[in-house]
Structures are given as C-alpha cells and as structure tokens.
C-alpha cells in the first residue's frame, strides 16, 4: 500500500510539473483577455460615439445638399424671373402709351355714352330702309344737330362704324364679298346687329352674295316660298342653321301681267306661316324658347338666323313688315358702283393684280383676327393672373407672340 502511495505521489508530481506551466499560461491569458475585453469595450464605446458623430455629420451633409439644391433652384427661378421681368417690362412698356391713350378715350366715351347710344339705337331702329343720302342727312344733320342743341353729351365726330363695329369685322366682311364703302358697312352692321330678322332690298344682289359666303360654313339653307319649305325651316330652327329666303318674281308671258307682278309688294311673297317666327313671338319655358310654326310648336336654337332678300329696287311694303322685320336698303350708290366697276375692269385687264388684292384682303383679315385674339388673350392673362406674375409663362409667351405678330 505504501508503494502504491509513493508511486501515485511521484506520478502526481510528474503530471503537476507538466500542468503547472499550462495553468500559469491560462491564468496569464485570462488576465490578458480581461484587459483586452476592457479595451474592446472602450473601443466599442468610442466607435459608437464616432458613429453617432458620423450620423450627425451625414445629416448635416444631406441638409447642406438640400440647402445647396434649394439655393440653386432659387437662383434658377430668380434668373428666370429676371428674364421674365425684362420681357414684361420691355413688352408692356411699348403698350403703355397706347393703353393710356385708349384709357383716356374710354373715359371720354363713357361721359358721352348717352348721346352716342341714342344715335346708335336710332340708326339701328329707323335708318335701314333709307338711301345713303337720306341716312346721312337724317343722322348727321337732323339727329346729331338736335342732340348737340339739347346739350346731350355725345362723342364727336360721331362715326357709325367705330361705335357699332370695328376694323377687324369690316375686314372680315370685305373678305367675304361685302364692299367696303360706307353704305355697305352700315348695311352689314344692320344685318348682323339688329334684333329683328333682316329683309334686304337688294337689286344688285350684293347682300345675297355676301350672306351666302358669310354663312357658308354654317350650312346656310336657301329656301323659297314657292317650294315646300316648311320642313326645312323647322329643321333649321331646331338645330340653329341659318336660312335665306329669296323673293323670286313669277314671270308671265303677258307684258301687262309681268308689270303687275313686279308692282306687287314683298308681303305677297311672305308666307303667313312664318309670321310668329318673323316677329320672334317666342314662348320661354325653363330657359328654352318655343315658337308656333304652322300647327306645331318647336324649340328654337339660339344660333338660328333668318335672312330675306328681294330684287325689287323700290318695293311697296305693308307697314306691318317694318314691325316684323328690319328692312335694309342695299341699293348701291354711284360711288359704290364706280368702285365696283373699277374692280371689275382691273379683274379683266389685270387678273393677277385682282388676285393679289383679294389675297392681301384675306391675309390682312386673318392677321387682324389673330392680333385681336392675342391681345384679348394678353389682357385676359393680365386680369386673371394670380400669384407672382413673373411665373406666368403663358403670359410671357402671349406677350412675345403679340409683339412678334404686331
């Protein structure tokens, strides 16, 4: 037993000699690990602080980028507004004097509106059936003189075309075939502005040609009281298609009958079935107009227009016709005939010049329409502009287009 004990102790000593350095090494490494762990934790804390600082710097960097982009956008907007302000100033400054003059003239016209409207209304109501000389005497000598005598404010010199139409519309009429003399312009005003349907005394057929060209794009329907016109008239009234009634003289073999036929008044040729329509005897219900046409009541389109023309140069009209329709005397004056004869001579002798003249009239009319549209659009943009006017690209573009076209 003692031998076994001694051997065991000796074996333990040998083993201990091997294990002890390892234990010491383990203890050293554990101490070193603890120190490194503490260093690692310190470094982690340091890294976390650096990460937080980096995150803060990144946020500042992003904010700086956004701020830089904001300043760039503001710079671009400022440059754009500067250019727009320069264009607006340059463009509107050129219009300033003209608009100031127009404003002054409008103030004067406003003060003189009573007499001007009185003369214009009198012209529209009473002057249509008379000749050019009688109209001029009646309006400018009698009526205007009486208005001035009574100290009623009126714009002088009083010009019918300036108060009831404009150059653009006159150019349009001229391109459609209406002569540009004063009588024809007055007749055009009466035909288009009157509240009653026009009955044109048209021996030279100028009104007929002009109305056909004027209403061609609206699908004008030419009818006659000698035909079955009622169905076509009903469709035109319903759908707003213009209608032209031509008073056609009925010829007979006998010269006596022919003369008697020519002496008949126009009322003989106006079918009573259109009486309500001619008088505009409409019934309004829920905003819609209705008229009795024959034995049927039909709805009336707001765009419906009716024209009546006669070749009789001096018809004897029943007084009721003047209450139902607006009688307009289209008989040409000597000056108008001279101008038209000159145009016909030029058309025959120099067809190229006549063609060039017609092209120039049409081009001028188109240009005036375009310029008027652009000016109206410019004023509308100025009136309805909200926010910063310099940001309104449509206004700048319209102003530039107006200047270029002008």
C-alpha positions, 0 to 999 in steps of 0.5 A: 500500500505504501508503494502504491502511495509513493508511486501515485505521489511521484506520478502526481508530481510528474503530471503537476510539473507538466500542468503547472506551466499550462495553468500559469499560461491560462491564468496569464491569458485570462488576465490578458483577455480581461484587459483586452475585453476592457479595451474592446469595450472602450473601443466599442464605446468610442466607435459608437460615439464616432458613429453617432458623430458620423450620423450627425455629420451625414445629416448635416451633409444631406441638409447642406445638399438640400440647402445647396439644391434649394439655393440653386433652384432659387437662383434658377427661378430668380434668373428666370424671373429676371428674364421674365421681368425684362420681357414684361417690362420691355413688352408692356412698356411699348403698350403703355402709351397706347393703353393710356391713350385708349384709357383716356378715350374710354373715359371720354366715351363713357361721359358721352355714352348717352348721346352716342347710344341714342344715335346708335339705337336710332340708326339701328331702329329707323335708318335701314330702309333709307338711301345713303343720302337720306341716312346721312342727312337724317343722322348727321344733320337732323339727329346729331344737330338736335342732340348737340342743341339739347346739350346731350353729351355725345362723342364727336365726330360721331362715326357709325362704324367705330361705335357699332363695329370695328376694323377687324369685322369690316375686314372680315366682311370685305373678305367675304364679298361685302364692299367696303364703302360706307353704305355697305358697312352700315348695311352689314352692321344692320344685318348682323346687329339688329334684333329683328330678322333682316329683309334686304332690298337688294337689286344688285344682289350684293347682300345675297352674295355676301350672306351666302359666303358669310354663312357658308360654313354654317350650312346656310339653307336657301329656301323659297316660298314657292317650294315646300319649305316648311320642313326645312325651316323647322329643321333649321330652327331646331338645330340653329342653321341659318336660312335665306329666303329669296323673293323670286318674281313669277314671270308671265308671258303677258307684258301687262301681267309681268308689270303687275307682278313686279308692282306687287309688294314683298308681303305677297311673297311672305308666307303667313306661316312664318309670321310668329317666327318673323316677329320672334313671338317666342314662348320661354319655358325653363330657359328654352324658347318655343315658337308656333310654326304652322300647327306645331310648336318647336324649340328654337336654337339660339344660333338660328338666323333668318335672312330675306332678300328681294330684287325689287329696287323700290318695293311697296311694303305693308307697314306691318313688315317694318314691325316684323322685320328690319328692312335694309336698303342695299341699293348701291350708290354711284360711288359704290358702283364706280368702285365696283366697276373699277374692280371689275375692269382691273379683274379683266385687264389685270387678273393677277393684280385682282388676285393679289388684292383679294389675297392681301384682303384675306391675309390682312383679315386673318392677321387682324383676327389673330392680333385681336385674339392675342391681345384679348388673350394678353389682357385676359392673362393680365386680369386673371393672373394670380400669384407672382406674375413673373411665373406666368409663362403663358403670359410671357409667351402671349406677350412675345407672340403679340409683339412678334405678330404686331 
